[in-house]
Amino acid sequence: MRKALGLILASTAVAGIAGFAMPAAAQQTVTVWFTKGFYEAEDKALYAFIERFEKKHNAKVQLSLFSTEDIITKTVSAVEAGTPPDVGFGTTYDFRTTGKWAFDNKIEDLTDIITPIKDRFLPGTLETVYLQNNTAKKKAYYAMPVQQQTIHTFYWKDMIEEAGFKASDIPSDWKGYWSFWCDKVQPALRSKGKRVYGVGHPSSIAASDTFYSFLTFVNAYDASPVDKDGKLLVDNPKVKQGLVNALKDYADVNLKGCTPPSSVTWTDTDNNVNFHNKTTVMTHNATISIPSSHLDNANKGDAQARKNYNELIITGGWPKKPDGGTLPNLAAVKTAVVFADAKQKALGKQFLAMLLEDENLNPFVEGALGRWFTVTKAGADRAFWKDGSDPHRKQVYQQFITEGTIPFQFVYDYHFTTINAENVWGRAIARVAGDKIPAEQAVDEMIARIKVLVAQ
C-alpha cells in the first residue's frame, strides 16, 4: 500500500434542500474521512459527488483523505477518544475494525438506509455488514458496502514463453499448478542465466497479502476455522488437518526456494514491485492493482506499459482444490460507517445513502481502473465489467459473478479482525519456512493463539 499525507479538503455550495435533506436554518457541516484513491480518477469522482451532495443538501463537507495505513490509526484513535468524524471509509476497515466497532456499539445502525435498497446489492455483499452489537444484543446492518475485492493470480506471458512453455501448459490441478512454477518454469529460466523466482509468495507478518493468500489455501482444503454461526472449529480433526495441509503447501514454496528470500519480510507493495521488475514470473494479489498500474501508466503515454497491459500480463483465477472441486473466491467488502459519537449522524447517513446512487458510486468504483469491484447489480451489469473487451476486468467479473464468492471469517466472528491484524497466519508460515518446525507444531501454536484471541 502506498503512503500519502492526510489531505484536508473543505468545499461549500449553496442550493435548496432536497431528497433526504433536513430542514435547517443554517448550513450544516458533515466531517468525512476517506482512504485516498490510488488513481486520480477515484479522487475526482469523490470530489464531484461531494459537490453534488453539498448542492442537494445545502451542506458543507469537510473531507480528509488518508493513506491506507493512516486512516486506520487515526480513526481508531479518534473513536477511542470519542471524537470521530461523522463518516468514515477505509479500505481495510472490514479486515481490522468494522466488526469490533459494531460489537462495541461504536457505529450506527444503517438498517433504515440499506433495507429499502437490499435488492440492489450483489449476493455476498450484505453479509459483511450484517454485524452483532453486544450492547443492543442484536445483529443489524452497521456499515455500508462500497466496493469489494477478491484474490487473483498473475503471470508474465513472455517469461513463460522464454522458459519454453505456453498458457495451455499451466496445469489446473492444485499440486500440478504450484509445481509448474517451482519445478519447471523457474529451473528453465535459471538455466538461461536468469536470476528469477517462479512465484512471488507473500509470507511476512507485516503484509495483509499474506493472510489473504494463506486463507485462500485454507479454503482449498475446506478448513475454515469458524462456521457461519460463529462457532470455532479449530479442534475439529478434519479442520485441523486441513490447516496443516494448507500450511505445508504454502510454506513449501518458501522451503523450495521458489520465492524471493525477502518475501518473509515483504509489505503489501513488495509482491507487486517484484512482479513489475520481473524478479518473479507469477504472483497472487487481492486486487488487479498489478495490471492496473500498467494501465495507469499507459494512459499517460507509456507505450511499453500499454503492451504489458494488453499482451504480456495475464490475470487468472486459481487452480482446482486438491479434491478437484472449484476453489471458492474469498471476497472482502470495503465498508463505510457513521460513528455513534458523530455530531451529524443524520447528515452522515444521507451522505452514504447518496453515495450508493448509481451516478455517484459507479464513477468512484470505476475510477480505480478495476482495482475494486462493484457491490451492486447495476454496477456489475455495466460494460466496464461485462463486455469482456478488457481481459483483466473480464477475469474479475468471472470470479465475482460467474463463480461467486464467500466472505472472510470475521463476518461470522469479529475476533477474526484481531486475529488477522496480529497475522497469526503469517506467524505460522514463518515458523515453518523460517524456523523449520513441522507444520503440525506450527498449527498447534496457531490454534492456541486463536483460542486466546477469541476468548478476549
C-alpha positions in Angstrom: 0.0 0.0 0.0 1.4 3.4 -0.8 1.8 6.2 1.8 0.0 9.6 1.4 -0.2 12.6 3.7 -3.6 13.4 5.1 -5.3 15.8 2.8 -8.0 18.2 4.0 -10.5 19.4 1.5 -13.3 21.7 2.5 -15.8 22.9 -0.1 -19.1 24.7 0.0 -22.1 25.2 -2.1 -25.5 26.9 -1.7 -28.6 25.2 -3.0 -32.1 24.2 -1.9 -32.6 21.2 0.3 -33.9 18.1 -1.4 -34.3 14.4 -1.1 -33.0 13.3 2.4 -32.2 16.9 3.4 -33.4 18.0 6.9 -34.9 21.4 7.5 -32.3 23.8 8.9 -31.9 27.5 9.3 -28.2 27.3 8.7 -25.8 25.3 6.5 -24.6 22.2 8.3 -21.1 20.6 8.1 -20.5 16.8 7.8 -17.0 15.6 8.5 -15.9 12.7 6.3 -12.7 10.7 6.4 -11.8 8.5 3.3 -8.9 6.4 2.1 -7.1 8.4 -0.6 -7.5 6.8 -4.0 -4.7 5.1 -5.8 -5.6 6.8 -9.0 -6.6 10.4 -9.8 -9.9 9.4 -11.3 -11.0 7.9 -7.9 -10.5 11.2 -6.1 -12.0 13.2 -8.9 -15.2 11.1 -8.8 -15.3 11.6 -5.0 -15.0 15.4 -5.3 -17.7 15.5 -8.0 -20.0 13.5 -5.8 -19.3 15.8 -2.8 -20.2 18.9 -4.9 -23.5 17.3 -5.8 -24.2 16.3 -2.2 -23.5 19.8 -1.0 -25.8 21.4 -3.5 -28.6 18.9 -2.9 -28.4 19.1 0.9 -27.3 22.7 1.4 -24.4 21.3 3.4 -20.7 21.6 3.7 -18.5 18.5 3.5 -15.1 18.7 5.3 -13.2 15.9 3.7 -9.9 14.3 4.9 -8.1 11.8 2.7 -5.5 9.5 4.3 -3.2 6.7 3.3 -4.5 3.1 3.8 -2.3 2.8 7.0 -3.0 6.3 8.4 -6.8 6.1 8.2 -6.8 3.1 10.5 -4.6 4.5 13.1 -6.2 7.9 13.1 -9.8 6.6 13.1 -9.1 4.1 15.9 -7.6 6.8 18.0 -10.5 9.2 17.3 -13.1 6.6 18.1 -11.3 5.7 21.4 -11.1 9.5 22.3 -14.8 10.0 21.5 -14.0 12.4 18.7 -14.6 10.5 15.5 -15.6 12.0 12.1 -19.2 11.7 11.1 -18.5 9.3 8.3 -15.5 7.0 7.7 -14.5 4.9 4.8 -11.3 2.8 5.0 -10.3 0.1 2.6 -9.1 -2.0 5.5 -11.9 -1.2 8.0 -13.5 -4.5 7.1 -10.4 -6.5 7.9 -9.4 -4.7 11.1 -12.2 -2.7 12.8 -15.7 -2.7 11.5 -16.9 -5.9 13.2 -15.4 -4.8 16.6 -16.8 -1.3 16.3 -20.3 -2.8 15.7 -19.8 -5.2 18.7 -18.7 -2.4 20.9 -21.6 -0.1 19.8 -19.2 2.4 18.2 -21.0 2.7 14.9 -24.6 3.5 13.9 -27.2 1.1 12.7 -27.8 1.7 8.9 -30.6 -0.7 8.5 -33.0 2.2 7.6 -30.8 3.0 4.7 -30.0 -0.5 3.5 -33.3 -2.3 3.8 -35.2 -0.3 1.2 -32.4 -1.0 -1.4 -31.4 -4.5 -0.4 -32.3 -5.9 -3.8 -29.7 -3.6 -5.5 -26.7 -5.4 -3.9 -24.9 -8.3 -5.3 -25.0 -11.7 -3.4 -22.5 -11.9 -0.7 -22.0 -8.2 -0.1 -24.5 -7.5 2.7 -23.3 -10.4 4.8 -20.1 -8.4 5.6 -22.1 -5.5 7.1 -24.7 -7.6 9.0 -23.0 -7.5 12.3 -23.5 -8.2 16.0 -24.0 -5.3 18.5 -23.3 -6.6 22.0 -25.0 -3.6 23.7 -28.1 -3.9 21.6 -28.0 -7.7 21.7 -28.9 -7.9 18.0 -27.5 -8.1 14.5 -28.2 -5.4 12.1 -26.6 -3.5 9.1 -23.9 -1.5 10.9 -22.0 -0.5 7.7 -22.5 0.3 4.1 -20.9 -1.8 1.3 -19.0 0.4 -1.1 -16.7 -1.8 -3.2 -15.1 -5.3 -2.9 -12.0 -7.3 -3.8 -11.0 -10.9 -4.3 -7.7 -12.6 -5.0 -6.3 -13.3 -8.5 -3.2 -14.8 -10.0 -0.9 -13.0 -12.5 2.0 -14.1 -14.7 4.2 -12.8 -17.4 3.3 -14.4 -20.7 6.7 -13.6 -22.3 8.6 -15.1 -19.3 6.9 -18.5 -19.5 7.4 -18.5 -23.3 11.1 -17.8 -22.7 11.1 -20.8 -20.3 9.7 -22.9 -23.2 6.0 -23.1 -22.2 2.7 -21.6 -23.2 -0.5 -20.8 -21.3 -2.1 -24.2 -22.2 0.8 -25.9 -20.3 -0.3 -24.5 -17.0 -2.0 -27.3 -15.0 -5.3 -26.7 -13.4 -4.9 -29.3 -10.6 -3.7 -27.9 -7.2 -0.4 -29.8 -6.9 0.5 -29.6 -10.5 -0.2 -25.8 -10.6 2.4 -24.9 -7.9 4.9 -27.5 -9.2 4.7 -25.9 -12.7 6.1 -22.6 -11.4 8.6 -24.0 -9.0 9.8 -27.2 -10.7 9.5 -26.3 -14.4 9.4 -22.6 -15.1 12.0 -21.4 -12.5 14.6 -24.1 -13.4 14.1 -23.4 -17.1 14.8 -19.7 -16.7 17.7 -20.3 -14.3 19.3 -22.5 -16.9 19.3 -19.4 -19.2 21.1 -17.4 -16.6 18.0 -15.6 -15.3 18.1 -15.0 -11.6 14.3 -15.1 -11.2 11.8 -16.9 -9.0 8.8 -18.9 -10.1 6.4 -17.3 -7.5 6.0 -14.0 -5.7 4.7 -15.5 -2.5 3.8 -13.0 0.3 5.0 -14.7 3.5 5.5 -12.0 6.1 3.7 -11.0 9.3 3.6 -7.4 8.0 1.6 -7.9 4.8 -2.2 -8.3 4.7 -1.5 -10.1 1.4 0.0 -12.9 3.4 -3.2 -13.7 5.3 -5.4 -13.2 2.2 -3.3 -15.6 0.2 -2.9 -18.2 3.1 -6.6 -18.2 3.8 -7.2 -19.0 0.1 -5.0 -22.1 0.7 -7.1 -22.8 3.8 -10.3 -22.6 1.7 -8.7 -25.0 -0.8 -8.7 -27.6 2.0 -12.2 -26.7 3.3 -10.6 -25.8 6.6 -12.4 -22.6 7.7 -11.6 -22.2 11.4 -15.1 -20.9 12.2 -18.6 -21.7 10.9 -21.4 -19.4 9.8 -22.8 -19.3 13.4 -19.5 -18.1 14.8 -18.6 -21.5 16.3 -14.9 -22.1 16.5 -13.9 -25.3 14.5 -10.2 -25.5 15.1 -10.5 -28.6 17.3 -12.4 -30.5 14.6 -9.9 -33.1 13.3 -10.7 -32.5 9.7 -10.4 -28.8 10.0 -7.1 -29.1 11.9 -5.7 -31.5 9.3 -6.8 -29.1 6.6 -4.9 -26.2 8.3 -1.8 -28.4 8.4 -2.1 -29.3 4.8 -2.6 -25.7 3.8 0.4 -24.6 5.8 2.6 -27.3 4.4 1.7 -26.3 0.8 2.1 -22.6 1.5 5.4 -22.9 3.3 6.7 -25.4 0.7 7.0 -22.6 -1.8 9.4 -20.9 0.5 11.3 -24.0 1.5 11.9 -24.9 -2.1 13.5 -21.5 -2.8 10.7 -20.8 -5.3 10.0 -17.3 -3.9 12.5 -14.5 -3.2 14.0 -14.9 0.3 12.9 -11.3 1.1 9.2 -12.4 0.8 9.3 -13.3 4.6 9.7 -9.5 5.2 7.6 -8.1 2.4 5.0 -5.3 2.9 1.9 -5.2 0.8 3.7 -3.4 -2.1 6.6 -5.8 -2.5 4.9 -8.7 -4.4 3.8 -6.0 -6.8 7.2 -4.5 -7.1 9.0 -7.8 -7.6 6.5 -8.8 -10.3 6.8 -5.4 -12.1 10.6 -5.8 -12.0 10.2 -9.4 -13.4 12.0 -10.8 -10.5 9.1 -13.2 -10.2 7.2 -15.0 -13.0 3.8 -15.2 -11.2 2.3 -13.8 -8.1 -1.1 -13.7 -6.4 -2.7 -10.5 -5.2 -6.1 -9.5 -3.8 -6.9 -6.9 -6.5 -5.9 -6.3 -10.1 -3.7 -3.4 -9.0 -0.7 -5.1 -10.7 -2.1 -4.7 -14.3 -4.0 -1.6 -13.3 -0.8 0.2 -12.5 0.4 -0.5 -16.1 -2.9 0.8 -17.4 -2.5 4.0 -15.5 1.0 4.5 -17.0 -0.3 3.5 -20.4 -3.0 6.2 -20.1 -0.2 8.7 -19.5 1.5 7.7 -22.8 3.8 4.8 -21.8 3.9 2.5 -24.8 5.6 -0.4 -23.0 3.1 -0.2 -20.2 0.3 -0.4 -22.8 1.9 -3.6 -24.3 2.3 -5.0 -20.8 -1.3 -4.5 -20.0 -2.8 -5.6 -23.3 -0.4 -8.5 -24.2 2.1 -9.6 -21.6 0.5 -9.6 -18.2 -2.1 -12.3 -17.8 -4.7 -12.2 -15.0 -6.1 -15.6 -14.0 -8.1 -17.4 -11.3 -6.9 -20.2 -9.1 -6.4 -23.9 -9.8 -8.9 -26.6 -8.6 -8.9 -27.6 -5.0 -6.8 -30.6 -4.0 -10.0 -32.7 -4.2 -10.7 -31.4 -7.7 -13.5 -29.1 -6.7 -13.8 -25.4 -7.6 -11.9 -23.1 -5.2 -14.3 -20.5 -3.7 -13.3 -16.9 -4.2 -12.7 -15.1 -0.9 -14.2 -11.7 -1.1 -13.6 -8.7 1.2 -16.3 -6.0 1.1 -15.0 -2.5 1.8 -17.1 -0.7 4.4 -18.2 2.9 5.2 -19.7 3.7 8.6 -21.4 6.5 10.5 -19.9 6.7 14.0 -22.0 6.6 17.2 -20.3 9.6 18.6 -20.7 11.6 15.4 -22.1 15.1 15.7 -24.0 14.9 12.4 -25.4 11.3 12.3 -28.4 12.1 10.2 -26.4 14.0 7.6 -23.8 11.3 7.7 -26.4 8.7 6.8 -27.6 11.0 4.0 -24.1 11.2 2.7 -23.8 7.4 2.5 -27.3 6.9 1.0 -26.5 9.3 -1.8 -23.0 7.8 -2.4 -24.8 4.5 -3.2 -26.8 6.0 -6.0 -25.5 4.7 -9.4 -24.4 8.1 -10.8 -22.2 8.5 -7.7 -20.9 5.0 -6.9 -20.1 3.8 -10.4 -17.6 6.6 -11.3 -16.0 6.2 -7.9 -15.5 2.4 -8.2 -14.6 2.5 -11.9 -12.1 5.4 -11.3 -9.9 2.7 -9.6 -9.3 1.2 -13.1 -10.7 -2.2 -12.0 -8.8 -2.4 -8.7 -12.1 -2.7 -6.8 -15.3 -4.5 -8.0 -18.7 -3.0 -7.6 -21.2 -4.1 -4.9 -24.3 -3.5 -6.9 -26.1 -5.5 -9.6 -26.4 -2.4 -11.8 -22.7 -1.7 -11.4 -21.8 -5.3 -12.4 -24.1 -5.0 -15.5 -22.1 -2.1 -16.9 -19.9 -2.5 -20.0 -16.9 -1.6 -17.9 -17.0 -5.0 -16.4 -19.3 -7.1 -18.6 -18.4 -6.5 -22.2 -15.3 -8.7 -22.0 -13.1 -6.4 -24.0 -10.6 -5.9 -21.1 -9.0 -9.3 -20.3 -8.2 -8.3 -16.7 -11.7 -7.0 -15.8 -13.2 -10.0 -17.6 -11.4 -12.2 -15.1 -12.6 -10.2 -12.2 -16.2 -10.4 -13.5 -15.9 -14.1 -13.9 -14.7 -14.7 -10.4 -17.3 -12.5 -8.8 -20.3 -13.1 -11.0 -19.8 -16.5 -12.7 -18.0 -18.3 -9.9 -19.3 -16.5 -6.9 -17.7 -15.6 -3.6 -17.6 -16.4 0.1 -16.8 -14.0 3.0 -14.0 -13.8 5.4 -14.2 -15.4 8.8 -14.5 -12.1 10.6 -18.1 -11.8 9.2 -19.0 -14.7 11.5 -16.9 -13.7 14.5 -15.4 -10.2 14.8 -12.5 -11.6 16.8 -11.0 -12.7 13.5 -10.3 -9.0 12.7 -7.9 -9.1 15.7 -6.6 -12.5 14.5 -5.9 -11.0 11.0 -4.4 -7.8 12.5 -2.0 -9.9 14.5 -1.5 -12.1 11.4 -1.4 -15.4 13.3 -1.4 -17.0 9.8 1.9 -15.2 8.8 3.5 -16.2 12.1 2.7 -19.8 11.4 4.2 -19.6 8.0 7.3 -18.0 9.5 7.6 -20.9 12.0 7.7 -23.4 9.2 9.5 -21.5 6.5 12.0 -19.7 8.8 12.3 -21.8 11.9 11.9 -25.1 10.1 9.5 -26.6 12.6 6.9 -29.1 11.5 3.6 -27.8 10.2 1.7 -29.8 12.8 3.6 -27.9 15.6 3.0 -24.5 14.0 -0.7 -25.3 13.6 -0.9 -26.3 17.3 0.7 -22.9 18.2 -1.6 -21.1 15.9 -4.7 -22.7 17.2 -3.7 -22.0 20.8 -3.2 -18.3 19.9 -6.6 -18.2 18.1 -8.3 -19.5 21.2 -6.7 -16.8 23.3 -7.8 -14.0 21.0 -11.3 -15.4 20.6 -11.7 -15.5 24.4 -10.8 -11.9 24.8 
